[in-house]
Amino acid sequence: MSLQQSFLNLILRNVTKRRMRAMTDPVRVRAEGERAASWVVIEPKNLCLMHVQYGAVPCLSARVGSVALDAVILYFHGGGYIAGSPHMYRALAGRLSKLSGLDVILPDYRLAPEHPLPAALEDAYAAWEGLISAGYAPERIVIAGDSAGGGLALLLLAKLCAAGAPPAGVIAFSPWTDLNCSGESFNANAATEAILPRERVKQSSYFARGERAGDDPAVSPLFAEFPAAPPVLIQHSMAEILCDDSLRMAERLRGFGGEVTVQSWPNAPHVWQFFDGRLPEAREALEDAGKAARNMLNPPSL
């Protein structure tokens, strides 16, 4: 573990986590998240941002350097389904663009509690359909996301697998896959978790799923089905409360014959990739993700 990560964990655990524990209003959570991100984000050089629209869903395009014209990453931001924004994730998306050689499209999907699930999934699918209408083939689209956005990416994957038109692959950073919060690590890692207070995650679950049960496959991909799933990369931390969301999700996908790569980091904070430019571990993880995206789009010939 780098010195930078040790220092960051200390700050997150003693400042950020305490502030999050005190915040119960989603509107305040959104404002605080954007404000904190403005201090943290380090944009990559030559980052090009464009406001675009796919399937009537407003999106942000983030790219660095030249990108492929026929392939793209569809990235869903995190925030517990109640917060976060494409602008907040512009730096991570830009770095992923540079490392993958792809345009990264971030949909501004609707948030709970004003719009509980499946509103976010409806927007995700609409953005996907918009990319298809724009000329991208399903096998030339990589779906990605982090935390709740990682769960949303996997919810979309289940929908696309059921339709027989899966993407090239999925990349998920610390995905939230079980809105029941029933994983053993949810309690076992309460002390080692650097960012997320358990009570706030449970509250976000109630906001996000509305009247639906936590094990409804329309809100928790852990309980969905994935026939003919494409390759999936999951990166997660063994110290976070959502650790088991990743490990159990990997086994669920493998149960459907999916090829799943799990990269487990020992002491990283939740979605440490967000701290690219400040943590060497973030850059290392994003380099692996960029390579994975390229491999998903260019599988070896048989």
C-alpha positions in Angstrom: 0.0 0.0 0.0 1.4 3.4 -1.0 1.9 6.2 1.4 -0.6 8.2 -0.5 -3.3 5.6 0.0 -2.5 5.3 3.7 -2.9 9.0 4.1 -6.1 9.1 2.0 -7.6 6.3 4.0 -7.0 8.2 7.2 -8.6 11.3 5.8 -11.6 9.5 4.4 -12.3 7.5 7.5 -12.0 10.4 9.9 -13.5 13.1 7.8 -15.5 11.9 4.8 -17.1 8.9 6.5 -18.2 11.0 9.5 -19.7 13.7 7.3 -21.6 11.0 5.2 -22.9 9.5 8.4 -24.5 12.8 9.3 -26.1 13.4 6.0 -29.6 12.0 5.5 -31.0 14.4 2.9 -30.3 13.3 -0.7 -30.2 16.9 -2.0 -27.4 17.7 0.5 -25.6 14.5 -0.4 -25.5 15.6 -4.0 -24.3 19.0 -3.2 -21.6 17.8 -0.8 -20.5 15.1 -3.3 -20.0 17.7 -6.1 -18.2 20.1 -3.8 -15.8 17.4 -2.5 -15.2 16.1 -6.0 -14.2 19.6 -7.1 -11.3 19.4 -4.7 -10.3 15.9 -5.5 -10.6 15.6 -9.3 -7.5 16.0 -11.4 -8.4 16.2 -15.0 -6.0 14.5 -17.5 -4.3 16.8 -20.0 -6.2 17.5 -23.2 -9.5 16.3 -21.8 -12.3 17.0 -24.3 -15.8 17.2 -22.9 -18.9 17.4 -25.0 -22.6 17.4 -24.1 -24.4 14.9 -26.3 -27.7 13.0 -26.2 -28.4 9.4 -26.9 -31.9 8.0 -26.7 -33.2 11.3 -25.4 -30.9 10.9 -22.4 -28.5 13.8 -21.8 -24.9 12.5 -21.7 -21.4 13.7 -21.4 -18.7 12.6 -23.8 -15.2 12.4 -22.3 -12.2 11.7 -24.5 -8.5 12.3 -24.5 -6.5 12.1 -27.7 -7.6 10.1 -30.7 -10.3 7.5 -30.2 -11.8 4.7 -32.2 -14.7 5.7 -34.4 -16.6 2.4 -34.2 -16.4 1.6 -30.5 -17.3 3.2 -27.3 -17.5 2.8 -23.5 -20.9 3.5 -21.9 -20.1 4.5 -18.3 -22.6 4.8 -15.4 -21.4 7.0 -12.5 -21.8 6.0 -8.8 -23.5 7.7 -6.0 -25.9 5.2 -4.4 -28.6 6.0 -7.1 -29.3 9.2 -5.2 -26.2 11.4 -6.1 -23.3 11.7 -8.5 -23.2 13.2 -12.0 -21.3 12.8 -15.3 -19.5 16.0 -14.6 -18.3 14.7 -11.3 -16.8 11.7 -13.1 -15.2 13.5 -16.0 -11.6 12.9 -14.8 -12.0 9.2 -14.3 -13.8 8.9 -17.6 -11.1 11.0 -19.4 -8.3 8.8 -18.0 -10.2 5.7 -19.0 -10.6 7.1 -22.5 -6.9 7.8 -22.8 -5.9 4.3 -21.6 -8.5 2.5 -23.7 -8.4 4.7 -26.9 -12.2 5.0 -26.7 -14.8 7.7 -26.3 -16.5 7.4 -22.8 -20.2 8.3 -22.7 -21.7 9.1 -19.3 -25.5 9.2 -19.2 -27.1 11.6 -16.8 -29.6 9.1 -15.6 -32.5 10.0 -13.2 -31.8 9.7 -9.5 -33.8 8.5 -6.5 -35.8 9.2 -4.4 -37.5 11.4 -7.0 -37.1 8.6 -9.5 -36.6 5.2 -7.9 -35.5 2.2 -9.9 -36.2 1.1 -12.5 -36.0 4.7 -13.8 -32.2 4.6 -13.9 -32.3 1.3 -15.8 -34.8 2.7 -18.2 -32.4 5.6 -18.9 -29.5 3.3 -19.2 -31.3 1.2 -21.8 -32.4 4.3 -23.7 -28.8 5.5 -23.8 -27.8 2.0 -25.1 -30.5 2.1 -27.8 -29.3 5.6 -28.7 -25.8 4.3 -29.3 -27.2 1.5 -31.4 -29.2 4.0 -33.5 -26.1 6.1 -33.9 -24.4 3.1 -35.6 -22.5 1.3 -32.9 -22.8 -2.4 -33.0 -23.5 -4.2 -29.6 -20.2 -6.0 -29.8 -18.4 -2.7 -30.1 -19.8 -1.3 -26.9 -18.2 -1.9 -23.5 -20.5 -1.1 -20.5 -18.8 0.1 -17.3 -19.6 1.8 -14.0 -18.7 2.1 -10.3 -20.6 1.4 -7.1 -24.3 1.9 -7.9 -23.3 2.7 -11.5 -21.5 -0.7 -11.5 -24.7 -2.3 -10.4 -26.6 -0.4 -13.1 -24.2 -1.6 -15.7 -24.9 -5.2 -14.6 -28.6 -4.6 -14.5 -28.4 -3.4 -18.1 -26.2 -6.4 -19.0 -29.0 -8.8 -17.7 -31.5 -7.0 -19.9 -29.3 -7.2 -22.9 -28.4 -10.8 -22.3 -32.1 -11.7 -22.1 -32.6 -9.9 -25.4 -29.8 -11.9 -27.0 -27.7 -8.7 -27.8 -25.0 -8.5 -25.1 -22.2 -5.9 -25.2 -18.6 -6.6 -25.8 -18.1 -6.8 -22.1 -18.5 -5.1 -18.7 -16.1 -3.4 -16.4 -17.3 -2.8 -12.8 -15.5 -0.9 -10.0 -16.8 -1.9 -6.6 -20.3 -2.6 -7.9 -23.3 -2.4 -5.6 -25.1 -5.6 -6.6 -27.3 -6.5 -3.6 -29.7 -3.8 -2.4 -30.7 -6.2 0.4 -27.2 -5.4 1.9 -27.0 -9.0 2.9 -23.3 -9.8 2.2 -21.2 -10.9 5.1 -18.7 -8.1 4.5 -21.4 -5.5 4.9 -21.0 -6.0 8.7 -17.6 -7.7 8.9 -15.9 -4.8 7.1 -17.6 -1.9 8.9 -14.4 -0.9 10.6 -12.1 -1.2 7.7 -14.5 0.5 5.2 -13.0 4.0 4.6 -15.9 5.8 3.1 -19.4 4.2 3.4 -21.3 4.2 6.6 -23.6 1.2 6.7 -26.7 3.2 7.7 -26.3 5.5 4.8 -26.0 2.7 2.3 -29.2 1.1 3.8 -31.0 4.4 3.5 -29.8 4.7 -0.1 -31.2 1.3 -0.8 -34.7 2.3 0.5 -34.6 5.5 -1.7 -33.3 3.6 -4.7 -35.7 0.7 -4.9 -38.8 2.5 -3.7 -41.5 -0.2 -3.2 -39.5 -3.0 -4.7 -37.9 -5.7 -2.6 -34.1 -5.8 -2.3 -33.9 -9.1 -4.0 -35.9 -8.0 -7.0 -33.7 -8.7 -10.1 -34.8 -5.3 -11.5 -32.9 -3.5 -8.8 -30.2 -6.0 -7.6 -28.2 -7.7 -10.4 -27.0 -10.3 -8.0 -30.4 -12.0 -8.4 -30.7 -11.5 -12.2 -30.0 -14.0 -15.0 -27.2 -13.7 -17.5 -27.5 -16.1 -20.4 -24.5 -16.0 -22.8 -22.8 -13.3 -20.7 -19.7 -11.6 -22.3 -16.4 -11.1 -20.4 -16.6 -9.1 -17.2 -13.9 -7.4 -15.2 -14.6 -6.6 -11.5 -12.2 -4.6 -9.4 -13.0 -4.3 -5.7 -11.4 -3.8 -2.3 -11.2 -6.6 0.3 -11.6 -3.9 3.0 -14.9 -2.4 1.8 -18.4 -3.3 3.0 -19.4 -4.1 -0.6 -16.6 -6.6 -1.0 -19.0 -9.6 -1.1 -21.2 -7.8 -3.6 -18.3 -8.2 -6.0 -17.4 -11.7 -5.1 -20.9 -13.1 -5.1 -21.6 -11.3 -8.4 -18.6 -13.0 -10.0 -19.9 -16.4 -8.9 -23.4 -15.5 -10.2 -22.0 -14.7 -13.6 -19.8 -17.8 -13.7 -22.9 -19.8 -12.9 -24.2 -18.7 -16.3 -20.9 -19.6 -18.0 -19.6 -16.1 -18.0 -15.8 -15.4 -18.1 -15.2 -13.2 -15.1 -11.9 -11.6 -13.9 -11.8 -10.4 -10.3 -9.1 -8.1 -9.2 -9.1 -7.8 -5.4 -7.1 -5.0 -3.7 -6.3 -5.4 0.0 -6.8 -2.0 1.6 -8.1 0.4 -1.1 -11.0 2.6 -0.4 -14.3 2.2 -2.1 -13.9 3.1 -5.8 -10.3 4.2 -5.4 -10.1 4.6 -9.2 -11.8 8.0 -8.7 -8.6 9.3 -7.1 -6.5 9.0 -10.3 -3.7 11.5 -10.2 -3.5 11.2 -6.4 -3.1 7.4 -5.9 -0.7 5.2 -7.8 -3.2 2.4 -7.1 -5.9 4.3 -9.0 -3.7 4.6 -12.1 -2.7 0.9 -11.9 -6.4 -0.2 -11.7 -7.4 2.1 -14.6 -4.6 0.8 -16.7 -5.9 -2.7 -16.2 -9.4 -1.5 -17.0 -8.3 0.2 -20.2 -6.4 -2.9 -21.3 -9.5 -5.1 -20.5 -11.7 -2.8 -22.6 -9.4 -3.2 -25.6 -9.3 -6.9 -25.2 -13.1 -7.2 -25.0 -13.3 -5.3 -28.3 -10.6 -7.3 -30.0 -10.9 -10.9 -28.8 -8.2 -13.3 -30.0 -9.2 -15.2 -33.1 -10.0 -18.9 -32.6 
